[in-house]
Amino acid sequence: MHLETLIKTIKERREMLKVTQEALAGYSGVGLRTLKQFESGKGNPTLLTLNKLADILGMEICLQLKKTPLNP
């Protein structure tokens, strides 16, 4: 899943649960300004930050690593 899709999914979940940005920022410990930047497509959230937001919203982030051919 691309970062943009992940952020969009988190935003949609927040809106579906009728949680304000202010409330999510407070519950998760992520700064309000930071959250607003992410949701507007700016900024580059860390995996830890995304996990904090997803956890508060009752979501789980699963990563899949793929093997790629090595270029000598």
C-alpha positions as CSV (number, residue, x, y, z in Angstrom):
1,M,0.0,0.0,0.0
2,H,1.4,3.4,-0.9
3,L,1.8,6.1,1.7
4,E,-0.9,8.3,0.2
5,T,-3.4,5.4,0.3
6,L,-2.5,4.6,3.9
7,I,-3.0,8.2,5.0
8,K,-6.3,8.5,3.0
9,T,-7.5,5.3,4.7
10,I,-6.6,6.7,8.2
11,K,-8.4,10.0,7.4
12,E,-11.5,8.1,6.1
13,R,-11.6,6.0,9.2
14,R,-11.3,9.1,11.4
15,E,-14.2,10.8,9.6
16,M,-16.3,7.6,9.7
17,L,-15.9,7.5,13.5
18,K,-16.6,11.2,13.7
19,V,-13.3,11.9,15.5
20,T,-12.0,15.4,15.0
21,Q,-8.4,16.0,14.1
22,E,-8.0,17.7,17.4
23,A,-9.3,14.7,19.3
24,L,-7.1,12.3,17.3
25,A,-4.1,14.4,17.9
26,G,-4.7,14.5,21.6
27,Y,-5.4,10.8,22.0
28,S,-2.5,9.7,19.9
29,G,0.1,12.2,21.0
30,V,0.7,13.3,17.4
31,G,0.8,17.1,17.0
32,L,-2.3,18.6,15.5
33,R,-0.2,20.6,12.9
34,T,1.5,17.3,12.0
35,L,-1.8,15.5,11.6
36,K,-3.2,18.3,9.4
37,Q,-0.1,18.2,7.2
38,F,-0.4,14.5,6.7
39,E,-4.1,14.6,5.9
40,S,-3.5,17.3,3.3
41,G,-0.8,15.3,1.6
42,K,2.1,17.2,2.9
43,G,4.8,15.9,5.2
44,N,6.2,12.4,5.6
45,P,4.9,10.5,8.6
46,T,7.1,7.9,10.3
47,L,5.8,4.4,10.7
48,L,5.6,5.0,14.4
49,T,3.4,8.0,13.9
50,L,1.1,6.2,11.5
51,N,0.9,3.3,13.9
52,K,-0.1,5.6,16.8
53,L,-2.9,7.1,14.6
54,A,-4.1,3.7,13.4
55,D,-4.1,2.2,16.9
56,I,-6.4,5.0,18.3
57,L,-8.7,4.4,15.3
58,G,-8.9,0.6,15.9
59,M,-6.8,-0.2,12.9
60,E,-3.7,-2.3,12.3
61,I,-0.9,-1.6,9.9
62,C,0.6,-4.7,8.3
63,L,3.8,-4.4,6.2
64,Q,4.8,-6.9,3.6
65,L,8.4,-7.1,2.5
66,K,9.2,-8.4,-1.0
67,K,12.4,-9.8,-2.3
68,T,13.8,-7.9,-5.2
69,P,16.6,-9.0,-7.5
70,L,20.0,-7.7,-6.5
71,N,21.8,-5.6,-9.0
72,P,25.5,-6.3,-8.8
